[in-house]
Amino acid sequence: MKKALRIAVFIIVCLASVFLVSKLIRTLTVVDELTRLQTDHFIITYHGIYEREAQEVGKELEANYERIRTELKDAEHDIIHVFVYANQEAFNKATGLLHSVANGTSRGPLEFHFIWTNWFNSIFPDNPRKTAVHEFTHCVQLNILIKDAIQTLEYEDEESFNTAFEKKFKTDYPQWFWEALCTYEANELNSISVKYGMRNHLTLQELNASNQIYNVGYTLIEFLVHKWGKDKLPEFLRSYCNFEKVLGVSEEEFEQGWREYVNRNY
């Protein structure tokens, strides 16, 4: 028993040593100056990560750029500024999201920020490339909604428009769809997480204020696309998720169909 314990302790010490040495090497070898990388549609500003990692972000975003914008029928979109951070502290300080545990945030249709998560800065790191696509999809949603709002809202100047749009967005655009669409377009799906997220049978209204939307969001859009087709996505988005008008069902009927779909497939 004592021998087994010594072996276990030795293995733990070795693993911890490897981790600490690897973290130190990374700290000393990543890009430590604010650096810019420009692709066709993005300007990526980063530090604290490797150049190749920033390049991976650019490749992933460009690979999904036309697909997502085409699927959602995005109008003309100006170049998007992307800011990548090495850890939560740097992200929180730059975005002003004090005490936040979020790994990404969009700031309008032309800017988003996110953390390059890995085993050195996160207990359960996600895929940072998918996080980038997720945040980009937020930018696309905002671009579509803002351009529509310019034609429909009453306003006198830029300030009054921003106030009117922000009010309409917060009041009428459901948070569950805002996040679910991003998880779908970024292909953020884990069957175990889906089962975990479905255990309390949350409604769409409850998902508006629950982090479980990140676990089950993919399935909501997958169900919508399966039953009504991908062509309904941009119309549903622009209608601020009007079930009756776009899908011909009530919110409750959609929920029931979604639960049955998840039970069959997950």
Buried (B, 14 or more C-beta within 10 A) or exposed (E): EEEEEEEEEEEEEEEEEEEEEEBEEBEEEBBEEEBEBEBEBBBBBBBBBBEEBBEBBBEBBEEBBEEBBEBBBBEEBEEBBBBBBBBBEBBBEEBEBEEEEEBBBBBBBBBBBBBBBBEBBBEEBBBBBBBBBBBBBBBBBBBBBBBBBEEEBEBEEEEEBEEBBEEBBEEEBBBBBBBBBBBBBBEBBEEEBBEEBBEEEBEBEEBBEBEBBBBBBBBBBBBBBBBBEEEBBBBBBBBBBEBEEBBEBEBEEBBEBBBEBBEEEB
